[in-house]
Amino acid sequence: MHLGLKARLGRVVALSAAASACLGVLVAPAQASGADERVRSVRSDGYTTYSDVAYASGGNQQVLDLYVPKGARWAPVIVYIHGGGWSAGDKSELQRIPEWTSLLSQGFAVASVNYTLSTSAKFPQQIHEVKAAIRYLRANSFRYGLNGRIGLWGGSAGGQLAALAGTSCGVSALEGNVGGRGPSSCVQAVADLSGPADLSALADNPLLAGAVATYLGCPDGVQSCSPALLRQANPITHLASGRRPPPFLIGHGDADTVIPIGQSRLLFSALREACGSVRFFTLHGQDHFFPFTGGLSEPFPARTVQTSKRCGEPVTSTEPPLSFSTLASFFRAHLG
């Protein structure tokens, strides 16, 4: 089969799988429940898998999967936060992203976390749990051979949670009382792919308005949410604290019909104004599901890359491509 045709057919197959993984309006796999608190370790090619690790126990137990490269000592951790409109999906979404294990071969540990879906609990429960997972991984660094430096990677709804966790370091209202309270929940880097930021702007979005209203607990629609609640859920809000944000990598397709690329442009501009270091990849012709359909692999889509550092004017180029090598370089620069 011609290689170009084979690649296109592969992307069509992957797209159908990705659609069910990302959109809350579609069928999604059930969230893990009743997981053992005992860590289960399974040897895989090149890495060890710790499955269904309870990072928040008690009445609202949540779990994560942790993948650690074999022989690694003091590995930095990339925490993956799944999408699904906050109402669907689970930690297994990571497995549907082609080539994600390349991060393990480059010396990173990767954790994929479950959080309570919005059909069972409303915001800010989800961000409380994400921060609890970060604290758990830091508190257990010695146990797993981690170095305590943590980056976040999320797509779609997971991108919103990753960005919010990244900008809200030290914001007590978003810490919650889930899990252990010892180590910091601040992170050193954030990769946000196709995530929303200003949820109030999605009130008229036919695909997401209902998901946003359910997530925030506004039964009469997004327009009925209080301004204070919308501000609290917006990662841009927390940039006003004066604390310099962690470095960000943002990626968004300009053919995204689920979450408009304008959401990522807003975040990029706000991070610049806050004197953060940020690189923004606009992927031309790519839709919402590009991570699942080969958009991070060769042949790389055309792109525009804007880079801003410490209040400087953005520099625009067409390189590098947004790839797993680029993600690894970004996290390596900031996680050690």
NORCOR-V188573 format. One record per residue. N is the residue number from 1. RES is the residue in three letters. SS is DSSP state (A for helix, B for strand, O for the rest). PHI is phi in degrees with one decimal (999 if undefined). D_LAST is the distance of its C-alpha to the last C-alpha in whole Angstrom. Layout:
n:N res:RES ss:SS phi:PHI d_last:D_LAST
n:N res:RES ss:SS phi:PHI d_last:D_LAST
This chain:
n:1 res:MET ss:O phi:999 d_last:42
n:2 res:HIS ss:O phi:-57.5 d_last:41
n:3 res:LEU ss:A phi:-60.6 d_last:37
n:4 res:GLY ss:A phi:-64.1 d_last:37
n:5 res:LEU ss:A phi:-65.7 d_last:40
n:6 res:LYS ss:A phi:-59.9 d_last:38
n:7 res:ALA ss:A phi:-64.6 d_last:35
n:8 res:ARG ss:A phi:-65.2 d_last:36
n:9 res:LEU ss:A phi:-62.9 d_last:38
n:10 res:GLY ss:A phi:-61.4 d_last:35
n:11 res:ARG ss:A phi:-71.0 d_last:34
n:12 res:VAL ss:A phi:-62.5 d_last:37
n:13 res:VAL ss:A phi:-61.8 d_last:36
n:14 res:ALA ss:A phi:-65.7 d_last:33
n:15 res:LEU ss:A phi:-62.5 d_last:34
n:16 res:SER ss:A phi:-63.8 d_last:36
n:17 res:ALA ss:A phi:-70.0 d_last:34
n:18 res:ALA ss:A phi:-67.4 d_last:32
n:19 res:ALA ss:A phi:-60.1 d_last:34
n:20 res:SER ss:A phi:-68.8 d_last:35
n:21 res:ALA ss:A phi:-82.3 d_last:31
n:22 res:CYS ss:A phi:-101.0 d_last:31
n:23 res:LEU ss:O phi:-95.5 d_last:34
n:24 res:GLY ss:O phi:-64.1 d_last:35
n:25 res:VAL ss:O phi:-78.6 d_last:39
n:26 res:LEU ss:O phi:-106.8 d_last:39
n:27 res:VAL ss:O phi:-67.2 d_last:39
n:28 res:ALA ss:O phi:-134.5 d_last:35
n:29 res:PRO ss:O phi:-64.6 d_last:35
n:30 res:ALA ss:O phi:-69.3 d_last:35
n:31 res:GLN ss:O phi:-74.9 d_last:33
n:32 res:ALA ss:O phi:-62.6 d_last:32
n:33 res:SER ss:O phi:-143.4 d_last:34
n:34 res:GLY ss:O phi:62.9 d_last:35
n:35 res:ALA ss:O phi:-68.5 d_last:32
n:36 res:ASP ss:O phi:-64.2 d_last:32
n:37 res:GLU ss:O phi:-76.9 d_last:30
n:38 res:ARG ss:O phi:-72.9 d_last:30
n:39 res:VAL ss:O phi:-73.0 d_last:27
n:40 res:ARG ss:B phi:-105.7 d_last:28
n:41 res:SER ss:B phi:-111.6 d_last:26
n:42 res:VAL ss:B phi:-127.6 d_last:26
n:43 res:ARG ss:B phi:-76.4 d_last:25
n:44 res:SER ss:B phi:-125.2 d_last:25
n:45 res:ASP ss:O phi:-64.5 d_last:24
n:46 res:GLY ss:O phi:84.2 d_last:21
n:47 res:TYR ss:B phi:-155.0 d_last:19
n:48 res:THR ss:B phi:-107.7 d_last:21
n:49 res:THR ss:B phi:-106.1 d_last:22
n:50 res:TYR ss:B phi:-107.9 d_last:23
n:51 res:SER ss:B phi:-97.1 d_last:25
n:52 res:ASP ss:B phi:54.0 d_last:27
n:53 res:VAL ss:B phi:-77.1 d_last:25
n:54 res:ALA ss:B phi:-76.6 d_last:27
n:55 res:TYR ss:B phi:-94.2 d_last:24
n:56 res:ALA ss:B phi:-141.6 d_last:27
n:57 res:SER ss:O phi:-101.2 d_last:30
n:58 res:GLY ss:O phi:104.7 d_last:34
n:59 res:GLY ss:O phi:-69.1 d_last:36
n:60 res:ASN ss:O phi:-128.9 d_last:33
n:61 res:GLN ss:O phi:-62.1 d_last:31
n:62 res:GLN ss:B phi:-130.0 d_last:28
n:63 res:VAL ss:B phi:-133.1 d_last:26
n:64 res:LEU ss:B phi:-139.2 d_last:23
n:65 res:ASP ss:B phi:-107.7 d_last:22
n:66 res:LEU ss:B phi:-124.8 d_last:19
n:67 res:TYR ss:B phi:-116.8 d_last:18
n:68 res:VAL ss:B phi:-123.9 d_last:16
n:69 res:PRO ss:B phi:-57.9 d_last:15
n:70 res:LYS ss:O phi:-61.2 d_last:18
n:71 res:GLY ss:O phi:79.4 d_last:17
n:72 res:ALA ss:O phi:-70.9 d_last:13
n:73 res:ARG ss:O phi:-127.8 d_last:12
n:74 res:TRP ss:O phi:61.4 d_last:10
n:75 res:ALA ss:B phi:-79.5 d_last:9
n:76 res:PRO ss:B phi:-70.4 d_last:7
n:77 res:VAL ss:B phi:-118.8 d_last:10
n:78 res:ILE ss:B phi:-106.2 d_last:12
n:79 res:VAL ss:B phi:-98.3 d_last:15
n:80 res:TYR ss:B phi:-93.6 d_last:18
n:81 res:ILE ss:B phi:-117.7 d_last:21
n:82 res:HIS ss:O phi:-73.9 d_last:24
n:83 res:GLY ss:O phi:-93.8 d_last:27
n:84 res:GLY ss:O phi:117.0 d_last:31
n:85 res:GLY ss:O phi:63.5 d_last:32
n:86 res:TRP ss:O phi:64.8 d_last:31
n:87 res:SER ss:O phi:-116.3 d_last:34
n:88 res:ALA ss:O phi:-150.2 d_last:33
n:89 res:GLY ss:O phi:89.9 d_last:31
n:90 res:ASP ss:O phi:-160.7 d_last:28
n:91 res:LYS ss:A phi:-64.2 d_last:25
n:92 res:SER ss:A phi:-70.3 d_last:27
n:93 res:GLU ss:A phi:-55.5 d_last:26
n:94 res:LEU ss:A phi:-54.3 d_last:23
n:95 res:GLN ss:A phi:-64.9 d_last:25
n:96 res:ARG ss:A phi:-92.0 d_last:27
n:97 res:ILE ss:O phi:-95.2 d_last:24
n:98 res:PRO ss:O phi:-57.7 d_last:25
n:99 res:GLU ss:O phi:72.5 d_last:22
n:100 res:TRP ss:O phi:-62.2 d_last:19
n:101 res:THR ss:O phi:-67.9 d_last:19
n:102 res:SER ss:A phi:-62.4 d_last:17
n:103 res:LEU ss:A phi:-65.4 d_last:14
n:104 res:LEU ss:A phi:-66.8 d_last:14
n:105 res:SER ss:A phi:-68.2 d_last:15
n:106 res:GLN ss:O phi:-98.6 d_last:12
n:107 res:GLY ss:O phi:95.6 d_last:10
n:108 res:PHE ss:O phi:-93.3 d_last:10
n:109 res:ALA ss:B phi:-83.1 d_last:12
n:110 res:VAL ss:B phi:-128.7 d_last:15
n:111 res:ALA ss:B phi:-115.7 d_last:17
n:112 res:SER ss:B phi:-120.3 d_last:20
n:113 res:VAL ss:B phi:-111.1 d_last:22
n:114 res:ASN ss:O phi:-86.6 d_last:26
n:115 res:TYR ss:O phi:-141.0 d_last:27
n:116 res:THR ss:O phi:-65.2 d_last:31
n:117 res:LEU ss:O phi:-73.2 d_last:33
n:118 res:SER ss:O phi:-68.9 d_last:35
n:119 res:THR ss:O phi:-72.5 d_last:38
n:120 res:SER ss:O phi:-113.5 d_last:37
n:121 res:ALA ss:O phi:-154.6 d_last:36
n:122 res:LYS ss:O phi:-101.5 d_last:35
n:123 res:PHE ss:O phi:-54.7 d_last:32
n:124 res:PRO ss:O phi:-98.6 d_last:31
n:125 res:GLN ss:A phi:-54.1 d_last:30
n:126 res:GLN ss:A phi:-64.8 d_last:28
n:127 res:ILE ss:A phi:-71.3 d_last:25
n:128 res:HIS ss:A phi:-58.9 d_last:26
n:129 res:GLU ss:A phi:-73.0 d_last:25
n:130 res:VAL ss:A phi:-58.6 d_last:22
n:131 res:LYS ss:A phi:-67.7 d_last:21
n:132 res:ALA ss:A phi:-64.7 d_last:22
n:133 res:ALA ss:A phi:-63.8 d_last:20
n:134 res:ILE ss:A phi:-62.2 d_last:17
n:135 res:ARG ss:A phi:-63.0 d_last:19
n:136 res:TYR ss:A phi:-60.9 d_last:20
n:137 res:LEU ss:A phi:-63.5 d_last:16
n:138 res:ARG ss:A phi:-69.2 d_last:15
n:139 res:ALA ss:A phi:-64.5 d_last:18
n:140 res:ASN ss:O phi:-111.5 d_last:18
n:141 res:SER ss:A phi:-57.6 d_last:15
n:142 res:PHE ss:A phi:-63.3 d_last:17
n:143 res:ARG ss:A phi:-59.7 d_last:19
n:144 res:TYR ss:A phi:-103.8 d_last:17
n:145 res:GLY ss:O phi:76.8 d_last:14
n:146 res:LEU ss:B phi:-103.7 d_last:11
n:147 res:ASN ss:B phi:-100.4 d_last:9
n:148 res:GLY ss:B phi:85.0 d_last:10
n:149 res:ARG ss:B phi:-94.3 d_last:8
n:150 res:ILE ss:B phi:-131.3 d_last:10
n:151 res:GLY ss:B phi:-116.0 d_last:11
n:152 res:LEU ss:B phi:-112.8 d_last:14
n:153 res:TRP ss:B phi:-139.3 d_last:16
n:154 res:GLY ss:B phi:-145.8 d_last:20
n:155 res:GLY ss:B phi:-126.4 d_last:23
n:156 res:SER ss:O phi:60.2 d_last:27
n:157 res:ALA ss:A phi:-59.2 d_last:27
n:158 res:GLY ss:A phi:-66.5 d_last:24
n:159 res:GLY ss:A phi:-67.4 d_last:22
n:160 res:GLN ss:A phi:-63.2 d_last:25
n:161 res:LEU ss:A phi:-67.7 d_last:23
n:162 res:ALA ss:A phi:-64.5 d_last:20
n:163 res:ALA ss:A phi:-64.2 d_last:20
n:164 res:LEU ss:A phi:-65.9 d_last:23
n:165 res:ALA ss:A phi:-63.2 d_last:20
n:166 res:GLY ss:A phi:-68.6 d_last:18
n:167 res:THR ss:A phi:-89.8 d_last:20
n:168 res:SER ss:O phi:-103.2 d_last:22
n:169 res:CYS ss:O phi:-54.8 d_last:20
n:170 res:GLY ss:O phi:82.7 d_last:22
n:171 res:VAL ss:O phi:-84.3 d_last:25
n:172 res:SER ss:A phi:-62.9 d_last:27
n:173 res:ALA ss:A phi:-64.5 d_last:30
n:174 res:LEU ss:A phi:-102.0 d_last:27
n:175 res:GLU ss:O phi:-79.0 d_last:25
n:176 res:GLY ss:O phi:71.8 d_last:29
n:177 res:ASN ss:O phi:-122.3 d_last:30
n:178 res:VAL ss:O phi:-88.0 d_last:28
n:179 res:GLY ss:O phi:67.7 d_last:26
n:180 res:GLY ss:O phi:-70.3 d_last:25
n:181 res:ARG ss:O phi:-113.7 d_last:25
n:182 res:GLY ss:O phi:-76.0 d_last:23
n:183 res:PRO ss:O phi:-69.2 d_last:19
n:184 res:SER ss:O phi:-70.3 d_last:18
n:185 res:SER ss:O phi:-101.7 d_last:18
n:186 res:CYS ss:O phi:-71.2 d_last:16
n:187 res:VAL ss:O phi:-121.6 d_last:13
n:188 res:GLN ss:O phi:-99.5 d_last:10
n:189 res:ALA ss:B phi:-166.4 d_last:11
n:190 res:VAL ss:B phi:-137.7 d_last:14
n:191 res:ALA ss:B phi:-113.5 d_last:16
n:192 res:ASP ss:B phi:-116.9 d_last:20
n:193 res:LEU ss:B phi:-109.5 d_last:22
n:194 res:SER ss:O phi:62.5 d_last:26
n:195 res:GLY ss:O phi:-89.1 d_last:26
n:196 res:PRO ss:O phi:-82.1 d_last:28
n:197 res:ALA ss:O phi:-125.4 d_last:28
n:198 res:ASP ss:O phi:-91.5 d_last:31
n:199 res:LEU ss:A phi:-68.7 d_last:33
n:200 res:SER ss:A phi:-63.8 d_last:37
n:201 res:ALA ss:A phi:-75.6 d_last:37
n:202 res:LEU ss:A phi:-99.8 d_last:37
n:203 res:ALA ss:O phi:-60.1 d_last:40
n:204 res:ASP ss:O phi:-102.2 d_last:42
n:205 res:ASN ss:O phi:-82.7 d_last:40
n:206 res:PRO ss:O phi:-63.6 d_last:42
n:207 res:LEU ss:O phi:-82.9 d_last:39
n:208 res:LEU ss:O phi:-115.7 d_last:37
n:209 res:ALA ss:A phi:-56.5 d_last:39
n:210 res:GLY ss:A phi:-65.8 d_last:40
n:211 res:ALA ss:A phi:-64.5 d_last:37
n:212 res:VAL ss:A phi:-64.7 d_last:36
n:213 res:ALA ss:A phi:-62.0 d_last:39
n:214 res:THR ss:A phi:-66.4 d_last:38
n:215 res:TYR ss:A phi:-58.4 d_last:35
n:216 res:LEU ss:A phi:-86.9 d_last:36
n:217 res:GLY ss:O phi:76.0 d_last:39
n:218 res:CYS ss:O phi:-117.4 d_last:41
n:219 res:PRO ss:O phi:-64.0 d_last:44
n:220 res:ASP ss:O phi:-98.1 d_last:46
n:221 res:GLY ss:O phi:101.1 d_last:43
n:222 res:VAL ss:A phi:-57.8 d_last:41
n:223 res:GLN ss:A phi:-63.9 d_last:43
n:224 res:SER ss:A phi:-90.8 d_last:44
n:225 res:CYS ss:O phi:-67.6 d_last:41
n:226 res:SER ss:O phi:-69.7 d_last:41
n:227 res:PRO ss:A phi:-56.0 d_last:39
n:228 res:ALA ss:A phi:-64.3 d_last:37
n:229 res:LEU ss:A phi:-66.3 d_last:36
n:230 res:LEU ss:A phi:-63.1 d_last:35
n:231 res:ARG ss:A phi:-66.4 d_last:33
n:232 res:GLN ss:A phi:-63.4 d_last:31
n:233 res:ALA ss:O phi:-82.9 d_last:30
n:234 res:ASN ss:O phi:-93.8 d_last:29
n:235 res:PRO ss:O phi:-59.5 d_last:25
n:236 res:ILE ss:O phi:-66.0 d_last:26
n:237 res:THR ss:A phi:-53.0 d_last:28
n:238 res:HIS ss:A phi:-81.4 d_last:26
n:239 res:LEU ss:A phi:-74.5 d_last:24
n:240 res:ALA ss:A phi:-76.7 d_last:28
n:241 res:SER ss:A phi:-71.4 d_last:26
n:242 res:GLY ss:O phi:91.4 d_last:25
n:243 res:ARG ss:O phi:-77.8 d_last:21
n:244 res:ARG ss:O phi:-68.1 d_last:19
n:245 res:PRO ss:O phi:-72.5 d_last:18
n:246 res:PRO ss:O phi:-68.0 d_last:14
n:247 res:PRO ss:B phi:-60.2 d_last:13
n:248 res:PHE ss:B phi:-121.0 d_last:16
n:249 res:LEU ss:B phi:-119.4 d_last:16
n:250 res:ILE ss:B phi:-119.8 d_last:20
n:251 res:GLY ss:B phi:-132.7 d_last:22
n:252 res:HIS ss:B phi:-154.5 d_last:26
n:253 res:GLY ss:B phi:-84.3 d_last:29
n:254 res:ASP ss:O phi:-81.0 d_last:32
n:255 res:ALA ss:O phi:-108.5 d_last:34
n:256 res:ASP ss:O phi:-73.0 d_last:33
n:257 res:THR ss:O phi:-101.0 d_last:36
n:258 res:VAL ss:O phi:-95.9 d_last:35
n:259 res:ILE ss:O phi:-118.4 d_last:32
n:260 res:PRO ss:O phi:-59.7 d_last:33
n:261 res:ILE ss:O phi:-62.8 d_last:31
n:262 res:GLY ss:A phi:-57.9 d_last:32
n:263 res:GLN ss:A phi:-63.7 d_last:30
n:264 res:SER ss:A phi:-71.4 d_last:27
n:265 res:ARG ss:A phi:-64.0 d_last:28
n:266 res:LEU ss:A phi:-60.1 d_last:29
n:267 res:LEU ss:A phi:-65.1 d_last:25
n:268 res:PHE ss:A phi:-58.7 d_last:24
n:269 res:SER ss:A phi:-63.1 d_last:27
n:270 res:ALA ss:A phi:-66.5 d_last:26
n:271 res:LEU ss:A phi:-65.2 d_last:22
n:272 res:ARG ss:A phi:-60.8 d_last:24
n:273 res:GLU ss:A phi:-64.4 d_last:26
n:274 res:ALA ss:O phi:-85.5 d_last:24
n:275 res:CYS ss:O phi:63.1 d_last:22
n:276 res:GLY ss:O phi:-85.2 d_last:19
n:277 res:SER ss:O phi:-98.3 d_last:17
n:278 res:VAL ss:B phi:-147.6 d_last:18
n:279 res:ARG ss:B phi:-123.7 d_last:19
n:280 res:PHE ss:B phi:-119.4 d_last:22
n:281 res:PHE ss:B phi:-99.3 d_last:23
n:282 res:THR ss:B phi:-95.2 d_last:27
n:283 res:LEU ss:B phi:-100.3 d_last:28
n:284 res:HIS ss:O phi:-74.2 d_last:31
n:285 res:GLY ss:O phi:78.8 d_last:34
n:286 res:GLN ss:O phi:-96.2 d_last:31
n:287 res:ASP ss:O phi:-97.5 d_last:32
n:288 res:HIS ss:O phi:-64.8 d_last:30
n:289 res:PHE ss:O phi:-102.0 d_last:30
n:290 res:PHE ss:O phi:-57.3 d_last:28
n:291 res:PRO ss:O phi:-63.9 d_last:25
n:292 res:PHE ss:O phi:-89.9 d_last:27
n:293 res:THR ss:O phi:-114.1 d_last:30
n:294 res:GLY ss:O phi:90.7 d_last:27
n:295 res:GLY ss:O phi:-68.9 d_last:26
n:296 res:LEU ss:O phi:-99.9 d_last:23
n:297 res:SER ss:O phi:-124.3 d_last:24
n:298 res:GLU ss:O phi:-68.2 d_last:27
n:299 res:PRO ss:O phi:-74.1 d_last:29
n:300 res:PHE ss:O phi:-70.2 d_last:27
n:301 res:PRO ss:O phi:-67.2 d_last:29
n:302 res:ALA ss:O phi:-60.1 d_last:30
n:303 res:ARG ss:B phi:-154.4 d_last:28
n:304 res:THR ss:B phi:-119.9 d_last:27
n:305 res:VAL ss:B phi:-117.4 d_last:24
n:306 res:GLN ss:B phi:-111.3 d_last:24
n:307 res:THR ss:B phi:-125.5 d_last:21
n:308 res:SER ss:B phi:-132.8 d_last:21
n:309 res:LYS ss:O phi:-129.8 d_last:19
n:310 res:ARG ss:O phi:48.1 d_last:20
n:311 res:CYS ss:O phi:74.2 d_last:24
n:312 res:GLY ss:O phi:-75.5 d_last:24
n:313 res:GLU ss:O phi:-65.8 d_last:27
n:314 res:PRO ss:O phi:-68.0 d_last:25
n:315 res:VAL ss:B phi:-105.1 d_last:25
n:316 res:THR ss:B phi:-108.7 d_last:26
n:317 res:SER ss:B phi:-149.6 d_last:26
n:318 res:THR ss:O phi:-117.5 d_last:26
n:319 res:GLU ss:O phi:-130.8 d_last:23
n:320 res:PRO ss:O phi:-85.0 d_last:21
n:321 res:PRO ss:O phi:-69.3 d_last:22
n:322 res:LEU ss:O phi:-84.6 d_last:20
n:323 res:SER ss:O phi:-138.2 d_last:19
n:324 res:PHE ss:A phi:-67.8 d_last:17
n:325 res:SER ss:A phi:-65.1 d_last:15
n:326 res:THR ss:A phi:-65.6 d_last:15
n:327 res:LEU ss:A phi:-60.7 d_last:13
n:328 res:ALA ss:A phi:-63.4 d_last:11
n:329 res:SER ss:A phi:-64.2 d_last:10
n:330 res:PHE ss:A phi:-62.1 d_last:10
n:331 res:PHE ss:A phi:-69.0 d_last:8
n:332 res:ARG ss:A phi:-62.1 d_last:5
n:333 res:ALA ss:A phi:-63.1 d_last:6
n:334 res:HIS ss:A phi:-115.9 d_last:6
n:335 res:LEU ss:A phi:-107.0 d_last:4
n:336 res:GLY ss:O phi:82.8 d_last:0
